[in-house]
Amino acid sequence: MLDADLKTQLKAYLERVTQPIEITASLDDSDKSREMQGLLQDIVSLSDKITLIEHRGGDERTPSFSINRPGGEIALRFAGIPMGHEFTSLVLALLQVGGHPSKLAQDVIEQVRHLDGDYRFETYFSLSCQNCPDVVQALNLMAVLNPKIRHVAIDGALFQDEVDRRQVMSVPTVFLNGETFAQGRMGVEEILARLDTGAVEREARKIDAKPAFDVLVVGGGPAGAAAAIYAARKGIVTGVAAERFGGQVLDTMGIENFISVQETEGPKLAAQLEQHVRQYEVDVMNLQRAEQLIPGELIEVKLASGASLKSRTVILSTGARWRQMHVPGENEYRNKGVAYCPHCDGPLFKGKRVAVIGGGNSGVEAAIDLAGIVAHVTLIEFDSQLRADEVLQRKLRSLPNVKVIVSAQTTEVLGDGQRVTGLVYKDRPSGDAHTVPLEGIFVQIGLLPNTEWLKGVVELSPRGEIIVDDRARPRSPASSRPATARPYRTSRSSSRWVKDPRPR
Ligand SMILES: Cc1cc2nc3c(=O)[nH]c(=O)nc-3n(C[C@H](O)[C@H](O)[C@H](O)COP(=O)(O)OP(=O)(O)OC[C@H]3O[C@@H](n4cnc5c(N)ncnc54)[C@H](O)[C@@H]3O)c2cc1C
């Protein structure tokens, strides 16, 4: 099952296991069971601390396997074969059950250990989903730390009936005690914030009490991380407030144009950005959404948690997010057939009919990828021609199960109250409305700047981008003067920081 390279790597990892591990598998005669059995036997052969117990059935989901300590109370199970993006989740689960410490901050570990109650989590993932491993790994770790937390990670493509019955149309989807808990990428801190609402208030109080920063960076993507590092290296008192540290790169597995790094994965890059930032004295405040900017000598940034931060200078680096179609039905059927991540959610539409909205590079790439999984793809483009690179268009046209419709404006998402059943588009030249019956819609129409919260405070372009001067300073909408307080800069003749003395 595992090739020689993977075995060598895994063997090296498993040397860190300090406590015995017991894997208990629920198997039957299916091919997938045999595949799982092969994987588990390979794992057992790599460490004398791991034993395998095989049962015929024995769990509500077969094939599946649990990882525990002999006689232990850890309730951690994989229903499906955790290869692809989930292989790391399997390795981490083995290490953590085997006594290897996690890198989670000690105060967060304590918070997990002190959670009281009964938490039965079920996570639906797909093997091609880039957002799923974070959630699977977070909940696995929580299950290792606290026996009151149980977690099963379920491959939606393998348990298709279950996915249909529970109407899971987007991964990762997490159920807690049988009820929908959350969808999308989450780490331990986000899960804790949802479980323990007191934690959000406690954090808000802590943030509120902080003294003013010299530089406050709002946004924790590559731009925010770079700004924070540059500021902190100059000795400036720097903070970063970010809704989701890492930003957009968290949503991609393949980055090949980061010069000097031939190839990396988004979540890996995001983790490295965070490590780099934390090497300096930067106060990183993750999971904090800014909602209001109040200019002044000390600029105030109000957060969604109710807390406020003050700073002499604010750097705005809030990046962008997927653009929505804003048509009736889109929000109602989000995650019930309307999706934005083809890699993540594509496998849930195996054998079904889907549409991709948008004929740029992302839309055409999505259509090509989906065509290999689903029964049929309809690509809908507003313009009279596709805008994707020619090489992609050629590939798209070579696929037998793709139909391209141009000059078409999607006007409505149709559904039966539970899930998407089709879409309506207007043929722009004739104005005629057409209905396409389908089960999934992947929206790929570009990105939107995260600047709504700055409206009226700084000047924005009609597309919502911040208009800046030649020193990257935004302007207030009413005047041509910079909206922020004067920035600081170093005096060349001394190491002190002085206010920028240049006339404006
Ligand atoms: C699927 C995908 C694949 C990509 N692949 C590549 C690639 O291969 N190569 C490449 O060069 N680029 C790629 N990109 C583009 C690249 O990720 C972006 O150019 C880059 O992330 C932009 O960095 P940023 O810091 O400006 O903004 P972002 O990454 O968007 O980060 C914005 C930050 O601001 C935070 N934020 C937003 N609003 C608020 C608020 N109100 N309060 C607090 N925080 C807020 C966000 O949570 C986030 O931390 C890809 C993007 C995507 C989505």
PDBQT file of the ligand as one rigid body, heavy atoms in Angstrom, charges set to zero:
ROOT
HETATM    1  C1  LIG A 601      -6.894  29.333  -4.377  1.00  0.00    +0.000 C 
HETATM    2  C2  LIG A 601      -5.793  30.370  -4.484  1.00  0.00    +0.000 A 
HETATM    3  C3  LIG A 601      -4.584  30.038  -5.063  1.00  0.00    +0.000 A 
HETATM    4  C4  LIG A 601      -3.557  30.978  -5.159  1.00  0.00    +0.000 A 
HETATM    5  N1  LIG A 601      -2.365  30.596  -5.706  1.00  0.00    +0.000 NA
HETATM    6  C5  LIG A 601      -1.353  31.481  -5.785  1.00  0.00    +0.000 A 
HETATM    7  C6  LIG A 601      -0.085  31.112  -6.306  1.00  0.00    +0.000 A 
HETATM    8  O1  LIG A 601       0.129  29.959  -6.667  1.00  0.00    +0.000 OA
HETATM    9  N2  LIG A 601       0.874  32.071  -6.385  1.00  0.00    +0.000 N 
HETATM   10  C7  LIG A 601       0.670  33.359  -5.975  1.00  0.00    +0.000 A 
HETATM   11  O2  LIG A 601       1.570  34.182  -6.074  1.00  0.00    +0.000 OA
HETATM   12  N3  LIG A 601      -0.528  33.744  -5.469  1.00  0.00    +0.000 NA
HETATM   13  C8  LIG A 601      -1.531  32.852  -5.372  1.00  0.00    +0.000 A 
HETATM   14  N4  LIG A 601      -2.737  33.234  -4.870  1.00  0.00    +0.000 N 
HETATM   15  C9  LIG A 601      -2.908  34.643  -4.508  1.00  0.00    +0.000 C 
HETATM   16  C10 LIG A 601      -2.285  34.949  -3.135  1.00  0.00    +0.000 C 
HETATM   17  O3  LIG A 601      -2.767  34.032  -2.181  1.00  0.00    +0.000 OA
HETATM   18  C11 LIG A 601      -2.632  36.380  -2.738  1.00  0.00    +0.000 C 
HETATM   19  O4  LIG A 601      -2.109  37.250  -3.710  1.00  0.00    +0.000 OA
HETATM   20  C12 LIG A 601      -2.068  36.757  -1.385  1.00  0.00    +0.000 C 
HETATM   21  O5  LIG A 601      -2.530  35.891  -0.384  1.00  0.00    +0.000 OA
HETATM   22  C13 LIG A 601      -2.469  38.181  -1.028  1.00  0.00    +0.000 C 
HETATM   23  O6  LIG A 601      -1.923  38.460   0.223  1.00  0.00    +0.000 OA
HETATM   24  P1  LIG A 601      -2.513  39.584   1.149  1.00  0.00    +0.000 P 
HETATM   25  O7  LIG A 601      -1.763  39.530   2.436  1.00  0.00    +0.000 OA
HETATM   26  O8  LIG A 601      -2.563  40.867   0.424  1.00  0.00    +0.000 OA
HETATM   27  O9  LIG A 601      -4.062  39.226   1.401  1.00  0.00    +0.000 OA
HETATM   28  P2  LIG A 601      -4.793  37.908   1.896  1.00  0.00    +0.000 P 
HETATM   29  O10 LIG A 601      -4.005  36.712   1.681  1.00  0.00    +0.000 OA
HETATM   30  O11 LIG A 601      -6.165  38.003   1.316  1.00  0.00    +0.000 OA
HETATM   31  O12 LIG A 601      -4.903  38.140   3.475  1.00  0.00    +0.000 OA
HETATM   32  C14 LIG A 601      -5.806  39.061   4.018  1.00  0.00    +0.000 C 
HETATM   33  C15 LIG A 601      -5.736  38.981   5.524  1.00  0.00    +0.000 C 
HETATM   34  O13 LIG A 601      -6.597  39.977   6.070  1.00  0.00    +0.000 OA
HETATM   35  C16 LIG A 601      -7.526  39.361   6.973  1.00  0.00    +0.000 C 
HETATM   36  N5  LIG A 601      -8.726  40.187   6.989  1.00  0.00    +0.000 N 
HETATM   37  C17 LIG A 601      -9.609  40.435   6.000  1.00  0.00    +0.000 A 
HETATM   38  N6  LIG A 601     -10.563  41.299   6.428  1.00  0.00    +0.000 NA
HETATM   39  C18 LIG A 601     -10.253  41.577   7.717  1.00  0.00    +0.000 A 
HETATM   40  C19 LIG A 601     -10.844  42.398   8.726  1.00  0.00    +0.000 A 
HETATM   41  N7  LIG A 601     -11.930  43.153   8.491  1.00  0.00    +0.000 N 
HETATM   42  N8  LIG A 601     -10.268  42.425   9.958  1.00  0.00    +0.000 NA
HETATM   43  C20 LIG A 601      -9.149  41.689  10.231  1.00  0.00    +0.000 A 
HETATM   44  N9  LIG A 601      -8.549  40.909   9.315  1.00  0.00    +0.000 NA
HETATM   45  C21 LIG A 601      -9.094  40.867   8.080  1.00  0.00    +0.000 A 
HETATM   46  C22 LIG A 601      -7.687  37.970   6.436  1.00  0.00    +0.000 C 
HETATM   47  O14 LIG A 601      -8.231  37.115   7.419  1.00  0.00    +0.000 OA
HETATM   48  C23 LIG A 601      -6.226  37.651   6.097  1.00  0.00    +0.000 C 
HETATM   49  O15 LIG A 601      -5.507  37.367   7.255  1.00  0.00    +0.000 OA
HETATM   50  C24 LIG A 601      -3.772  32.312  -4.715  1.00  0.00    +0.000 A 
HETATM   51  C25 LIG A 601      -4.993  32.651  -4.123  1.00  0.00    +0.000 A 
HETATM   52  C26 LIG A 601      -5.993  31.696  -3.996  1.00  0.00    +0.000 A 
HETATM   53  C27 LIG A 601      -7.307  32.077  -3.329  1.00  0.00    +0.000 C 
ENDROOT
TORSDOF 0
